[in-house]
Amino acid sequence: MRHSVGVWVAQVLASGFLAILFLQSGLDKVLDWKGNREYVGGFLAKAPVLGRFPRLMLFKITALEVLAGVLSAAGCLLVVAARQSAVAFLGACVAGVALLGLFLGQRLAKDYAAAAGLVPYVIATVGAVLLQSLGL
């Protein structure tokens, strides 16, 4: 089903936003693994249970972020080229899972300000999920 130009533009912008956000964040973790490992280790030291597995947690969140970014970038291209949003929808869903993981870690570490800082990204991601679902 073809939607209005406004829906199409919103789908492109939403998937492009998530692609930039998660590719930059995920690739930063890959390229500065040591620095991010030290940060996450110190950050999660305050979190019960998760504090014992900082490398595993960093690996999981990095994998989710890179996957969300790649799917969102590919999805953005597919929305532009073929008006097909299934891949962008998957990217937005994976982005949502990554954000939930980050939010959980920050809440368990009692970094409530950082957890609150994720709220705009969660809202944008939920909006992206809804927008991309219009093309399914």
N, CA, C and O atoms as a Tinker XYZ file with bonds, in Angstrom:
   544  protein
     1  N      0.839000   -1.170000    0.000000    73     2
     2  CA     0.000000    0.000000    0.000000    64     1     3
     3  C      0.889000    1.241000    0.000000    63     2     4     5
     4  O      1.827000    1.331000    0.792000    81     3
     5  N      0.604000    2.186000   -0.873000    73     3     6
     6  CA     1.357000    3.434000   -0.933000    64     5     7
     7  C      0.727000    4.448000    0.010000    63     6     8     9
     8  O     -0.494000    4.584000    0.083000    81     7
     9  N      1.583000    5.146000    0.721000    73     7    10
    10  CA     1.120000    6.154000    1.664000    64     9    11
    11  C      1.475000    7.532000    1.138000    63    10    12    13
    12  O      2.139000    7.673000    0.111000    81    11
    13  N      1.030000    8.519000    1.843000    73    11    14
    14  CA     1.292000    9.899000    1.445000    64    13    15
    15  C      2.788000   10.190000    1.452000    63    14    16    17
    16  O      3.578000    9.458000    2.048000    81    15
    17  N      3.152000   11.257000    0.789000    73    15    18
    18  CA     4.542000   11.687000    0.748000    64    17    19
    19  C      5.021000   12.001000    2.159000    63    18    20    21
    20  O      6.176000   11.738000    2.493000    81    19
    21  N      4.151000   12.557000    2.985000    73    19    22
    22  CA     4.515000   12.890000    4.359000    64    21    23
    23  C      4.910000   11.659000    5.160000    63    22    24    25
    24  O      5.885000   11.700000    5.910000    81    23
    25  N      4.175000   10.571000    5.015000    73    23    26
    26  CA     4.514000    9.327000    5.713000    64    25    27
    27  C      5.847000    8.805000    5.193000    63    26    28    29
    28  O      6.693000    8.371000    5.975000    81    27
    29  N      6.038000    8.845000    3.879000    73    27    30
    30  CA     7.284000    8.371000    3.285000    64    29    31
    31  C      8.478000    9.175000    3.805000    63    30    32    33
    32  O      9.497000    8.591000    4.173000    81    31
    33  N      8.367000   10.493000    3.840000    73    31    34
    34  CA     9.453000   11.344000    4.344000    64    33    35
    35  C      9.715000   11.031000    5.813000    63    34    36    37
    36  O     10.869000   10.925000    6.229000    81    35
    37  N      8.656000   10.884000    6.597000    73    35    38
    38  CA     8.824000   10.571000    8.022000    64    37    39
    39  C      9.522000    9.224000    8.196000    63    38    40    41
    40  O     10.356000    9.075000    9.089000    81    39
    41  N      9.195000    8.242000    7.357000    73    39    42
    42  CA     9.865000    6.939000    7.428000    64    41    43
    43  C     11.346000    7.067000    7.107000    63    42    44    45
    44  O     12.182000    6.460000    7.777000    81    43
    45  N     11.673000    7.840000    6.100000    73    43    46
    46  CA    13.075000    8.045000    5.720000    64    45    47
    47  C     13.825000    8.747000    6.849000    63    46    48    49
    48  O     14.920000    8.328000    7.225000    81    47
    49  N     13.243000    9.803000    7.382000    73    47    50
    50  CA    13.902000   10.557000    8.457000    64    49    51
    51  C     14.075000    9.707000    9.718000    63    50    52    53
    52  O     15.128000    9.746000   10.355000    81    51
    53  N     13.057000    8.951000   10.072000    73    51    54
    54  CA    13.130000    8.123000   11.284000    64    53    55
    55  C     14.194000    7.039000   11.144000    63    54    56    57
    56  O     14.991000    6.830000   12.058000    81    55
    57  N     14.210000    6.349000   10.008000    73    55    58
    58  CA    15.209000    5.290000    9.828000    64    57    59
    59  C     16.612000    5.884000    9.686000    63    58    60    61
    60  O     17.582000    5.290000   10.156000    81    59
    61  N     16.725000    7.034000    9.051000    73    59    62
    62  CA    18.019000    7.707000    8.951000    64    61    63
    63  C     18.535000    8.142000   10.313000    63    62    64    65
    64  O     19.722000    7.994000   10.604000    81    63
    65  N     17.661000    8.673000   11.142000    73    63    66
    66  CA    18.032000    9.082000   12.503000    64    65    67
    67  C     18.549000    7.891000   13.301000    63    66    68    69
    68  O     19.597000    7.978000   13.940000    81    67
    69  N     17.819000    6.782000   13.266000    73    67    70
    70  CA    18.245000    5.596000   14.019000    64    69    71
    71  C     19.532000    5.017000   13.456000    63    70    72    73
    72  O     20.367000    4.522000   14.213000    81    71
    73  N     19.708000    5.072000   12.144000    73    71    74
    74  CA    20.948000    4.581000   11.535000    64    73    75
    75  C     22.142000    5.374000   12.051000    63    74    76    77
    76  O     23.142000    4.792000   12.469000    81    75
    77  N     22.041000    6.703000   12.023000    73    75    78
    78  CA    23.144000    7.548000   12.494000    64    77    79
    79  C     23.399000    7.309000   13.977000    63    78    80    81
    80  O     24.543000    7.115000   14.389000    81    79
    81  N     22.347000    7.324000   14.773000    73    79    82
    82  CA    22.472000    7.171000   16.217000    64    81    83
    83  C     23.167000    5.864000   16.594000    63    82    84    85
    84  O     24.118000    5.862000   17.376000    81    83
    85  N     22.690000    4.759000   16.038000    73    83    86
    86  CA    23.194000    3.463000   16.474000    64    85    87
    87  C     24.478000    3.047000   15.772000    63    86    88    89
    88  O     25.287000    2.335000   16.368000    81    87
    89  N     24.694000    3.463000   14.532000    73    87    90
    90  CA    25.986000    3.169000   13.903000    64    89    91
    91  C     27.100000    3.924000   14.607000    63    90    92    93
    92  O     28.159000    3.355000   14.872000    81    91
    93  N     26.877000    5.199000   14.914000    73    91    94
    94  CA    27.912000    5.974000   15.609000    64    93    95
    95  C     28.184000    5.387000   16.982000    63    94    96    97
    96  O     29.341000    5.199000   17.358000    81    95
    97  N     27.134000    5.095000   17.733000    73    95    98
    98  CA    27.312000    4.586000   19.093000    64    97    99
    99  C     27.951000    3.202000   19.091000    63    98   100   101
   100  O     28.873000    2.938000   19.863000    81    99
   101  N     27.464000    2.325000   18.229000    73    99   102
   102  CA    28.012000    0.975000   18.157000    64   101   103
   103  C     29.442000    0.953000   17.657000    63   102   104   105
   104  O     30.281000    0.245000   18.214000    81   103
   105  N     29.736000    1.723000   16.608000    73   103   106
   106  CA    31.098000    1.749000   16.071000    64   105   107
   107  C     32.063000    2.414000   17.040000    63   106   108   109
   108  O     33.234000    2.039000   17.096000    81   107
   109  N     31.596000    3.387000   17.799000    73   107   110
   110  CA    32.449000    3.979000   18.828000    64   109   111
   111  C     32.862000    2.917000   19.846000    63   110   112   113
   112  O     34.011000    2.890000   20.290000    81   111
   113  N     31.940000    2.060000   20.208000    73   111   114
   114  CA    32.261000    0.992000   21.161000    64   113   115
   115  C     33.253000   -0.002000   20.552000    63   114   116   117
   116  O     34.148000   -0.488000   21.243000    81   115
   117  N     33.096000   -0.300000   19.276000    73   115   118
   118  CA    34.015000   -1.221000   18.598000    64   117   119
   119  C     35.410000   -0.603000   18.496000    63   118   120   121
   120  O     36.406000   -1.264000   18.791000    81   119
   121  N     35.480000    0.653000   18.083000    73   119   122
   122  CA    36.766000    1.302000   17.837000    64   121   123
   123  C     37.491000    1.701000   19.123000    63   122   124   125
   124  O     38.717000    1.814000   19.138000    81   123
   125  N     36.736000    1.914000   20.197000    73   123   126
   126  CA    37.347000    2.245000   21.487000    64   125   127
   127  C     36.876000    1.236000   22.526000    63   126   128   129
   128  O     36.330000    1.596000   23.569000    81   127
   129  N     37.102000   -0.036000   22.214000    73   127   130
   130  CA    36.630000   -1.120000   23.085000    64   129   131
   131  C     37.184000   -0.983000   24.496000    63   130   132   133
   132  O     36.447000   -1.117000   25.473000    81   131
   133  N     38.486000   -0.715000   24.605000    73   131   134
   134  CA    39.121000   -0.638000   25.921000    64   133   135
   135  C     38.519000    0.487000   26.769000    63   134   136   137
   136  O     38.173000    0.276000   27.931000    81   135
   137  N     38.399000    1.659000   26.191000    73   135   138
   138  CA    37.826000    2.783000   26.925000    64   137   139
   139  C     36.395000    2.534000   27.340000    63   138   140   141
   140  O     36.000000    2.858000   28.460000    81   139
   141  N     35.617000    1.958000   26.437000    73   139   142
   142  CA    34.225000    1.651000   26.758000    64   141   143
   143  C     34.119000    0.537000   27.791000    63   142   144   145
   144  O     33.224000    0.554000   28.636000    81   143
   145  N     35.031000   -0.433000   27.726000    73   143   146
   146  CA    35.024000   -1.519000   28.715000    64   145   147
   147  C     35.304000   -0.966000   30.111000    63   146   148   149
   148  O     34.658000   -1.359000   31.082000    81   147
   149  N     36.264000   -0.057000   30.203000    73   147   150
   150  CA    36.576000    0.561000   31.496000    64   149   151
   151  C     35.391000    1.366000   32.020000    63   150   152   153
   152  O     35.055000    1.293000   33.202000    81   151
   153  N     34.763000    2.130000   31.135000    73   151   154
   154  CA    33.601000    2.925000   31.536000    64   153   155
   155  C     32.458000    2.030000   32.006000    63   154   156   157
   156  O     31.886000    2.241000   33.076000    81   155
   157  N     32.136000    1.033000   31.193000    73   155   158
   158  CA    31.023000    0.144000   31.538000    64   157   159
   159  C     31.334000   -0.645000   32.804000    63   158   160   161
   160  O     30.449000   -0.862000   33.631000    81   159
   161  N     32.584000   -1.075000   32.962000    73   159   162
   162  CA    32.966000   -1.797000   34.178000    64   161   163
   163  C     32.750000   -0.959000   35.418000    63   162   164   165
   164  O     32.215000   -1.446000   36.414000    81   163
   165  N     33.163000    0.307000   35.366000    73   163   166
   166  CA    32.962000    1.197000   36.500000    64   165   167
   167  C     31.505000    1.536000   36.715000    63   166   168   169
   168  O     31.030000    1.620000   37.848000    81   167
   169  N     30.801000    1.730000   35.613000    73   167   170
   170  CA    29.385000    2.082000   35.660000    64   169   171
   171  C     28.547000    0.936000   36.233000    63   170   172   173
   172  O     27.700000    1.137000   37.103000    81   171
   173  N     28.808000   -0.269000   35.723000    73   171   174
   174  CA    28.014000   -1.427000   36.163000    64   173   175
   175  C     28.444000   -1.963000   37.518000    63   174   176   177
   176  O     27.747000   -2.798000   38.094000    81   175
   177  N     29.576000   -1.504000   38.040000    73   175   178
   178  CA    30.014000   -1.961000   39.360000    64   177   179
   179  C     28.958000   -1.643000   40.413000    63   178   180   181
   180  O     28.874000   -2.318000   41.440000    81   179
   181  N     28.151000   -0.613000   40.156000    73   179   182
   182  CA    27.094000   -0.212000   41.082000    64   181   183
   183  C     25.819000   -1.033000   40.900000    63   182   184   185
   184  O     24.912000   -0.962000   41.730000    81   183
   185  N     25.746000   -1.801000   39.831000    73   183   186
   186  CA    24.520000   -2.541000   39.512000    64   185   187
   187  C     24.611000   -3.975000   40.017000    63   186   188   189
   188  O     25.563000   -4.685000   39.691000    81   187
   189  N     23.641000   -4.408000   40.804000    73   187   190
   190  CA    23.650000   -5.804000   41.233000    64   189   191
   191  C     23.517000   -6.722000   40.019000    63   190   192   193
   192  O     22.879000   -6.355000   39.032000    81   191
   193  N     24.090000   -7.867000   40.082000    73   191   194
   194  CA    24.061000   -8.907000   39.044000    64   193   195
   195  C     24.840000   -8.494000   37.797000    63   194   196   197
   196  O     25.819000   -9.154000   37.447000    81   195
   197  N     24.432000   -7.418000   37.116000    73   195   198
   198  CA    25.082000   -7.009000   35.872000    64   197   199
   199  C     26.541000   -6.618000   36.091000    63   198   200   201
   200  O     27.360000   -6.753000   35.182000    81   199
   201  N     26.872000   -6.137000   37.280000    73   199   202
   202  CA    28.225000   -5.706000   37.581000    64   201   203
   203  C     29.254000   -6.818000   37.482000    63   202   204   205
   204  O     30.451000   -6.555000   37.361000    81   203
   205  N     28.795000   -8.046000   37.531000    73   203   206
   206  CA    29.727000   -9.179000   37.433000    64   205   207
   207  C     30.059000   -9.533000   35.985000    63   206   208   209
   208  O     30.955000  -10.340000   35.738000    81   207
   209  N     29.355000   -8.945000   35.037000    73   207   210
   210  CA    29.513000   -9.322000   33.627000    64   209   211
   211  C     29.696000   -8.109000   32.716000    63   210   212   213
   212  O     28.991000   -8.002000   31.713000    81   211
   213  N     30.612000   -7.196000   33.024000    73   211   214
   214  CA    30.711000   -5.983000   32.200000    64   213   215
   215  C     31.089000   -6.254000   30.743000    63   214   216   217
   216  O     30.550000   -5.613000   29.841000    81   215
   217  N     32.004000   -7.191000   30.501000    73   215   218
   218  CA    32.394000   -7.482000   29.104000    64   217   219
   219  C     31.228000   -8.062000   28.321000    63   218   220   221
   220  O     30.988000   -7.675000   27.177000    81   219
   221  N     30.506000   -8.989000   28.933000    73   219   222
   222  CA    29.355000   -9.598000   28.272000    64   221   223
   223  C     28.288000   -8.545000   27.982000    63   222   224   225
   224  O     27.712000   -8.523000   26.895000    81   223
   225  N     28.028000   -7.678000   28.952000    73   223   226
   226  CA    27.021000   -6.631000   28.762000    64   225   227
   227  C     27.456000   -5.662000   27.662000    63   226   228   229
   228  O     26.642000   -5.261000   26.830000    81   227
   229  N     28.728000   -5.287000   27.656000    73   227   230
   230  CA    29.230000   -4.389000   26.617000    64   229   231
   231  C     29.136000   -5.051000   25.249000    63   230   232   233
   232  O     28.749000   -4.403000   24.276000    81   231
   233  N     29.484000   -6.327000   25.161000    73   231   234
   234  CA    29.394000   -7.037000   23.886000    64   233   235
   235  C     27.954000   -7.075000   23.387000    63   234   236   237
   236  O     27.690000   -6.820000   22.212000    81   235
   237  N     27.031000   -7.393000   24.281000    73   235   238
   238  CA    25.619000   -7.497000   23.876000    64   237   239
   239  C     25.071000   -6.157000   23.408000    63   238   240   241
   240  O     24.403000   -6.084000   22.376000    81   239
   241  N     25.349000   -5.096000   24.162000    73   239   242
   242  CA    24.805000   -3.795000   23.771000    64   241   243
   243  C     25.469000   -3.303000   22.488000    63   242   244   245
   244  O     24.818000   -2.669000   21.657000    81   243
   245  N     26.761000   -3.590000   22.320000    73   243   246
   246  CA    27.456000   -3.208000   21.085000    64   245   247
   247  C     26.855000   -3.943000   19.888000    63   246   248   249
   248  O     26.590000   -3.335000   18.851000    81   247
   249  N     26.643000   -5.235000   20.032000    73   247   250
   250  CA    26.050000   -6.020000   18.942000    64   249   251
   251  C     24.658000   -5.509000   18.593000    63   250   252   253
   252  O     24.321000   -5.384000   17.415000    81   251
   253  N     23.851000   -5.213000   19.604000    73   251   254
   254  CA    22.504000   -4.694000   19.349000    64   253   255
   255  C     22.555000   -3.335000   18.653000    63   254   256   257
   256  O     21.787000   -3.076000   17.727000    81   255
   257  N     23.469000   -2.466000   19.107000    73   255   258
   258  CA    23.562000   -1.141000   18.499000    64   257   259
   259  C     24.025000   -1.214000   17.047000    63   258   260   261
   260  O     23.459000   -0.544000   16.183000    81   259
   261  N     25.038000   -2.012000   16.774000    73   259   262
   262  CA    25.519000   -2.139000   15.398000    64   261   263
   263  C     24.432000   -2.754000   14.509000    63   262   264   265
   264  O     24.205000   -2.294000   13.390000    81   263
   265  N     23.765000   -3.793000   15.014000    73   263   266
   266  CA    22.691000   -4.418000   14.238000    64   265   267
   267  C     21.558000   -3.429000   13.976000    63   266   268   269
   268  O     21.047000   -3.357000   12.859000    81   267
   269  N     21.160000   -2.667000   14.996000    73   267   270
   270  CA    20.103000   -1.665000   14.819000    64   269   271
   271  C     20.521000   -0.625000   13.788000    63   270   272   273
   272  O     19.716000   -0.223000   12.947000    81   271
   273  N     21.770000   -0.190000   13.848000    73   271   274
   274  CA    22.261000    0.800000   12.901000    64   273   275
   275  C     22.311000    0.282000   11.473000    63   274   276   277
   276  O     21.900000    0.975000   10.543000    81   275
   277  N     22.810000   -0.930000   11.299000    73   275   278
   278  CA    22.905000   -1.514000    9.953000    64   277   279
   279  C     21.511000   -1.742000    9.366000    63   278   280   281
   280  O     21.257000   -1.406000    8.210000    81   279
   281  N     20.615000   -2.310000   10.166000    73   279   282
   282  CA    19.247000   -2.544000    9.683000    64   281   283
   283  C     18.542000   -1.228000    9.369000    63   282   284   285
   284  O     17.827000   -1.128000    8.372000    81   283
   285  N     18.740000   -0.222000   10.214000    73   283   286
   286  CA    18.103000    1.075000    9.970000    64   285   287
   287  C     18.664000    1.747000    8.725000    63   286   288   289
   288  O     17.914000    2.351000    7.959000    81   287
   289  N     19.977000    1.650000    8.512000    73   287   290
   290  CA    20.580000    2.238000    7.310000    64   289   291
   291  C     20.089000    1.523000    6.050000    63   290   292   293
   292  O     19.704000    2.167000    5.074000    81   291
   293  N     20.104000    0.197000    6.077000    73   291   294
   294  CA    19.604000   -0.562000    4.928000    64   293   295
   295  C     18.119000   -0.288000    4.724000    63   294   296   297
   296  O     17.646000   -0.150000    3.596000    81   295
   297  N     17.396000   -0.211000    5.836000    73   295   298
   298  CA    15.960000    0.074000    5.755000    64   297   299
   299  C     15.690000    1.446000    5.180000    63   298   300   301
   300  O     14.752000    1.621000    4.401000    81   299
   301  N     16.503000    2.427000    5.556000    73   299   302
   302  CA    16.350000    3.776000    5.012000    64   301   303
   303  C     16.515000    3.763000    3.493000    63   302   304   305
   304  O     15.733000    4.374000    2.764000    81   303
   305  N     17.535000    3.064000    3.039000    73   303   306
   306  CA    17.759000    2.964000    1.589000    64   305   307
   307  C     16.598000    2.267000    0.887000    63   306   308   309
   308  O     16.195000    2.667000   -0.205000    81   307
   309  N     16.065000    1.226000    1.516000    73   307   310
   310  CA    14.932000    0.513000    0.910000    64   309   311
   311  C     13.654000    1.348000    0.914000    63   310   312   313
   312  O     12.849000    1.258000   -0.013000    81   311
   313  N     13.469000    2.154000    1.946000    73   311   314
   314  CA    12.300000    3.042000    1.962000    64   313   315
   315  C     12.425000    4.067000    0.837000    63   314   316   317
   316  O     11.450000    4.364000    0.147000    81   315
   317  N     13.639000    4.606000    0.658000    73   315   318
   318  CA    13.862000    5.590000   -0.405000    64   317   319
   319  C     13.692000    4.958000   -1.778000    63   318   320   321
   320  O     12.980000    5.495000   -2.626000    81   319
   321  N     14.344000    3.816000   -2.002000    73   319   322
   322  CA    14.398000    3.221000   -3.337000    64   321   323
   323  C     13.140000    2.459000   -3.721000    63   322   324   325
   324  O     12.723000    2.491000   -4.879000    81   323
   325  N     12.533000    1.776000   -2.761000    73   323   326
   326  CA    11.436000    0.877000   -3.117000    64   325   327
   327  C     10.172000    1.088000   -2.287000    63   326   328   329
   328  O      9.193000    0.358000   -2.439000    81   327
   329  N     10.202000    2.096000   -1.405000    73   327   330
   330  CA     9.067000    2.326000   -0.503000    64   329   331
   331  C      8.688000    1.063000    0.260000    63   330   332   333
   332  O      7.513000    0.764000    0.473000    81   331
   333  N      9.713000    0.341000    0.657000    73   331   334
   334  CA     9.518000   -0.889000    1.420000    64   333   335
   335  C     10.119000   -0.683000    2.798000    63   334   336   337
   336  O     11.298000   -0.350000    2.913000    81   335
   337  N      9.321000   -0.877000    3.857000    73   335   338
   338  CA     9.783000   -0.506000    5.198000    64   337   339
   339  C     10.007000   -1.681000    6.150000    63   338   340   341
   340  O     10.216000   -1.458000    7.342000    81   339
   341  N      9.970000   -2.909000    5.668000    73   339   342
   342  CA    10.114000   -4.059000    6.568000    64   341   343
   343  C     11.475000   -4.070000    7.269000    63   342   344   345
   344  O     11.545000   -4.345000    8.466000    81   343
   345  N     12.543000   -3.778000    6.549000    73   343   346
   346  CA    13.878000   -3.791000    7.148000    64   345   347
   347  C     14.026000   -2.619000    8.116000    63   346   348   349
   348  O     14.623000   -2.767000    9.183000    81   347
   349  N     13.488000   -1.462000    7.752000    73   347   350
   350  CA    13.520000   -0.310000    8.653000    64   349   351
   351  C     12.725000   -0.612000    9.922000    63   350   352   353
   352  O     13.112000   -0.199000   11.015000    81   351
   353  N     11.619000   -1.329000    9.775000    73   351   354
   354  CA    10.815000   -1.734000   10.940000    64   353   355
   355  C     11.645000   -2.627000   11.862000    63   354   356   357
   356  O     11.644000   -2.436000   13.078000    81   355
   357  N     12.346000   -3.591000   11.291000    73   355   358
   358  CA    13.210000   -4.463000   12.107000    64   357   359
   359  C     14.309000   -3.662000   12.799000    63   358   360   361
   360  O     14.616000   -3.901000   13.966000    81   359
   361  N     14.898000   -2.713000   12.077000    73   359   362
   362  CA    15.925000   -1.864000   12.669000    64   361   363
   363  C     15.394000   -1.082000   13.856000    63   362   364   365
   364  O     16.063000   -0.978000   14.884000    81   363
   365  N     14.195000   -0.532000   13.722000    73   363   366
   366  CA    13.591000    0.225000   14.819000    64   365   367
   367  C     13.278000   -0.684000   16.008000    63   366   368   369
   368  O     13.435000   -0.278000   17.159000    81   367
   369  N     12.839000   -1.906000   15.732000    73   367   370
   370  CA    12.560000   -2.860000   16.816000    64   369   371
   371  C     13.845000   -3.228000   17.565000    63   370   372   373
   372  O     13.851000   -3.265000   18.795000    81   371
   373  N     14.923000   -3.498000   16.840000    73   371   374
   374  CA    16.199000   -3.824000   17.479000    64   373   375
   375  C     16.705000   -2.606000   18.254000    63   374   376   377
   376  O     17.262000   -2.752000   19.342000    81   375
   377  N     16.516000   -1.420000   17.707000    73   375   378
   378  CA    16.908000   -0.196000   18.416000    64   377   379
   379  C     16.159000   -0.082000   19.740000    63   378   380   381
   380  O     16.737000    0.304000   20.756000    81   379
   381  N     14.883000   -0.417000   19.725000    73   379   382
   382  CA    14.092000   -0.389000   20.951000    64   381   383
   383  C     14.621000   -1.357000   21.991000    63   382   384   385
   384  O     14.678000   -1.030000   23.177000    81   383
   385  N     15.008000   -2.548000   21.554000    73   383   386
   386  CA    15.578000   -3.531000   22.484000    64   385   387
   387  C     16.894000   -3.017000   23.062000    63   386   388   389
   388  O     17.145000   -3.158000   24.259000    81   387
   389  N     17.737000   -2.420000   22.213000    73   387   390
   390  CA    19.005000   -1.860000   22.689000    64   389   391
   391  C     18.759000   -0.767000   23.727000    63   390   392   393
   392  O     19.432000   -0.721000   24.757000    81   391
   393  N     17.803000    0.101000   23.458000    73   391   394
   394  CA    17.499000    1.168000   24.408000    64   393   395
   395  C     16.948000    0.622000   25.721000    63   394   396   397
   396  O     17.262000    1.145000   26.790000    81   395
   397  N     16.135000   -0.421000   25.650000    73   395   398
   398  CA    15.642000   -1.039000   26.884000    64   397   399
   399  C     16.793000   -1.607000   27.701000    63   398   400   401
   400  O     16.800000   -1.494000   28.927000    81   399
   401  N     17.775000   -2.223000   27.024000    73   399   402
   402  CA    18.946000   -2.747000   27.725000    64   401   403
   403  C     19.746000   -1.640000   28.389000    63   402   404   405
   404  O     20.168000   -1.776000   29.538000    81   403
   405  N     19.956000   -0.544000   27.669000    73   403   406
   406  CA    20.668000    0.596000   28.239000    64   405   407
   407  C     19.899000    1.183000   29.419000    63   406   408   409
   408  O     20.480000    1.502000   30.457000    81   407
   409  N     18.601000    1.320000   29.249000    73   407   410
   410  CA    17.754000    1.879000   30.304000    64   409   411
   411  C     17.793000    1.005000   31.556000    63   410   412   413
   412  O     17.910000    1.513000   32.670000    81   411
   413  N     17.695000   -0.302000   31.368000    73   411   414
   414  CA    17.754000   -1.223000   32.504000    64   413   415
   415  C     19.083000   -1.089000   33.239000    63   414   416   417
   416  O     19.104000   -0.995000   34.467000    81   415
   417  N     20.188000   -1.079000   32.502000    73   415   418
   418  CA    21.503000   -0.951000   33.128000    64   417   419
   419  C     21.636000    0.343000   33.911000    63   418   420   421
   420  O     22.180000    0.352000   35.016000    81   419
   421  N     21.145000    1.427000   33.350000    73   419   422
   422  CA    21.248000    2.709000   34.042000    64   421   423
   423  C     20.357000    2.761000   35.272000    63   422   424   425
   424  O     20.741000    3.332000   36.293000    81   423
   425  N     19.198000    2.186000   35.188000    73   423   426
   426  CA    18.315000    2.152000   36.361000    64   425   427
   427  C     18.909000    1.272000   37.461000    63   426   428   429
   428  O     18.888000    1.644000   38.635000    81   427
   429  N     19.438000    0.107000   37.085000    73   427   430
   430  CA    20.030000   -0.775000   38.098000    64   429   431
   431  C     21.268000   -0.155000   38.738000    63   430   432   433
   432  O     21.552000   -0.393000   39.912000    81   431
   433  N     22.002000    0.639000   37.962000    73   431   434
   434  CA    23.171000    1.333000   38.500000    64   433   435
   435  C     22.779000    2.608000   39.241000    63   434   436   437
   436  O     23.637000    3.323000   39.759000    81   435
   437  N     21.501000    2.880000   39.287000    73   435   438
   438  CA    20.936000    4.055000   39.968000    64   437   439
   439  C     21.436000    5.374000   39.380000    63   438   440   441
   440  O     21.587000    6.371000   40.085000    81   439
   441  N     21.691000    5.354000   38.061000    73   439   442
   442  CA    22.035000    6.581000   37.348000    64   441   443
   443  C     20.751000    7.088000   36.695000    63   442   444   445
   444  O     20.545000    6.960000   35.488000    81   443
   445  N     19.902000    7.664000   37.534000    73   443   446
   446  CA    18.565000    8.049000   37.097000    64   445   447
   447  C     18.584000    9.192000   36.084000    63   446   448   449
   448  O     17.725000    9.254000   35.204000    81   447
   449  N     19.546000   10.085000   36.201000    73   447   450
   450  CA    19.640000   11.185000   35.237000    64   449   451
   451  C     19.960000   10.660000   33.840000    63   450   452   453
   452  O     19.364000   11.104000   32.858000    81   451
   453  N     20.897000    9.718000   33.748000    73   451   454
   454  CA    21.236000    9.140000   32.438000    64   453   455
   455  C     20.057000    8.335000   31.886000    63   454   456   457
   456  O     19.791000    8.361000   30.685000    81   455
   457  N     19.357000    7.625000   32.764000    73   455   458
   458  CA    18.184000    6.870000   32.325000    64   457   459
   459  C     17.118000    7.826000   31.780000    63   458   460   461
   460  O     16.490000    7.544000   30.759000    81   459
   461  N     16.920000    8.946000   32.461000    73   459   462
   462  CA    15.948000    9.935000   31.991000    64   461   463
   463  C     16.380000   10.535000   30.659000    63   462   464   465
   464  O     15.536000   10.887000   29.835000    81   463
   465  N     17.684000   10.654000   30.441000    73   463   466
   466  CA    18.194000   11.183000   29.177000    64   465   467
   467  C     17.896000   10.295000   27.984000    63   466   468   469
   468  O     17.941000   10.755000   26.843000    81   467
   469  N     17.591000    9.032000   28.232000    73   467   470
   470  CA    17.243000    8.109000   27.142000    64   469   471
   471  C     15.800000    8.258000   26.680000    63   470   472   473
   472  O     15.452000    7.806000   25.589000    81   471
   473  N     14.960000    8.883000   27.491000    73   471   474
   474  CA    13.530000    8.953000   27.184000    64   473   475
   475  C     13.246000    9.543000   25.804000    63   474   476   477
   476  O     12.422000    8.976000   25.087000    81   475
   477  N     13.879000   10.653000   25.382000    73   475   478
   478  CA    13.604000   11.163000   24.029000    64   477   479
   479  C     13.960000   10.149000   22.930000    63   478   480   481
   480  O     13.271000   10.067000   21.913000    81   479
   481  N     15.026000    9.385000   23.137000    73   479   482
   482  CA    15.398000    8.372000   22.153000    64   481   483
   483  C     14.374000    7.241000   22.110000    63   482   484   485
   484  O     14.067000    6.706000   21.045000    81   483
   485  N     13.858000    6.889000   23.267000    73   483   486
   486  CA    12.826000    5.839000   23.323000    64   485   487
   487  C     11.569000    6.326000   22.607000    63   486   488   489
   488  O     10.967000    5.579000   21.836000    81   487
   489  N     11.175000    7.556000   22.853000    73   487   490
   490  CA     9.985000    8.103000   22.189000    64   489   491
   491  C     10.181000    8.128000   20.674000    63   490   492   493
   492  O      9.291000    7.733000   19.921000    81   491
   493  N     11.348000    8.593000   20.233000    73   491   494
   494  CA    11.628000    8.621000   18.794000    64   493   495
   495  C     11.619000    7.213000   18.207000    63   494   496   497
   496  O     11.146000    7.010000   17.089000    81   495
   497  N     12.133000    6.252000   18.949000    73   495   498
   498  CA    12.194000    4.877000   18.456000    64   497   499
   499  C     10.806000    4.256000   18.383000    63   498   500   501
   500  O     10.488000    3.568000   17.413000    81   499
   501  N      9.992000    4.486000   19.377000    73   499   502
   502  CA     8.613000    3.987000   19.329000    64   501   503
   503  C      7.876000    4.619000   18.150000    63   502   504   505
   504  O      7.115000    3.947000   17.454000    81   503
   505  N      8.104000    5.908000   17.931000    73   503   506
   506  CA     7.519000    6.566000   16.761000    64   505   507
   507  C      7.992000    5.944000   15.460000    63   506   508   509
   508  O      7.212000    5.774000   14.523000    81   507
   509  N      9.283000    5.602000   15.406000    73   507   510
   510  CA     9.834000    4.962000   14.203000    64   509   511
   511  C      9.204000    3.595000   13.977000    63   510   512   513
   512  O      8.880000    3.235000   12.845000    81   511
   513  N      9.034000    2.840000   15.044000    73   511   514
   514  CA     8.373000    1.529000   14.919000    64   513   515
   515  C      6.976000    1.710000   14.322000    63   514   516   517
   516  O      6.597000    1.000000   13.390000    81   515
   517  N      6.216000    2.658000   14.859000    73   515   518
   518  CA     4.865000    2.895000   14.355000    64   517   519
   519  C      4.873000    3.364000   12.905000    63   518   520   521
   520  O      4.080000    2.882000   12.096000    81   519
   521  N      5.762000    4.300000   12.567000    73   519   522
   522  CA     5.840000    4.785000   11.181000    64   521   523
   523  C      6.200000    3.671000   10.206000    63   522   524   525
   524  O      5.581000    3.528000    9.151000    81   523
   525  N      7.213000    2.883000   10.574000    73   523   526
   526  CA     7.657000    1.817000    9.660000    64   525   527
   527  C      6.584000    0.742000    9.526000    63   526   528   529
   528  O      6.487000    0.096000    8.482000    81   527
   529  N      5.781000    0.542000   10.563000    73   527   530
   530  CA     4.729000   -0.482000   10.490000    64   529   531
   531  C      3.637000   -0.099000    9.489000    63   530   532   533
   532  O      2.902000   -0.966000    9.016000    81   531
   533  N      3.525000    1.182000    9.165000    73   531   534
   534  CA     2.518000    1.605000    8.183000    64   533   535
   535  C      2.806000    1.031000    6.801000    63   534   536   537
   536  O      1.892000    0.897000    5.987000    81   535
   537  N      4.063000    0.690000    6.525000    73   535   538
   538  CA     4.416000    0.163000    5.210000    64   537   539
   539  C      4.418000   -1.348000    5.139000    63   538   540   541
   540  O      4.731000   -1.914000    4.092000    81   539
   541  N      4.079000   -2.005000    6.216000    73   539   542
   542  CA     4.103000   -3.479000    6.203000    64   541   543
   543  C      2.848000   -4.048000    5.581000    63   542   544
   544  O      2.702000   -5.267000    5.489000    81   543
